[in-house]
Amino acid sequence: MENRAPRTSEAQRKAVREYEKRNDRINIIFPGGTKKRMKELGIEKPNTFIKEAVSAELDRMEKYSSGKGL
């Protein structure tokens, strides 16, 4: 077998590792048809929409919880 060079540079791999350290990854499975519904509502970037919706809901929950529990 040939010894091939990696397809990505070490610098690129390092940048990806640093990015992953600064961010959380959450994999979610939605019911079938969710992407279609988003598209019909004009949501062109589902990831951005989901991130903003979750962030807004967390802010709302934190505002009203004020240490009282949920």
Secondary structure as UniProt FT lines:
FT   HELIX           10..22
FT   TURN            32..33
FT   HELIX           34..40
FT   TURN            41..42
FT   HELIX           46..65
FT   TURN            66..67
//
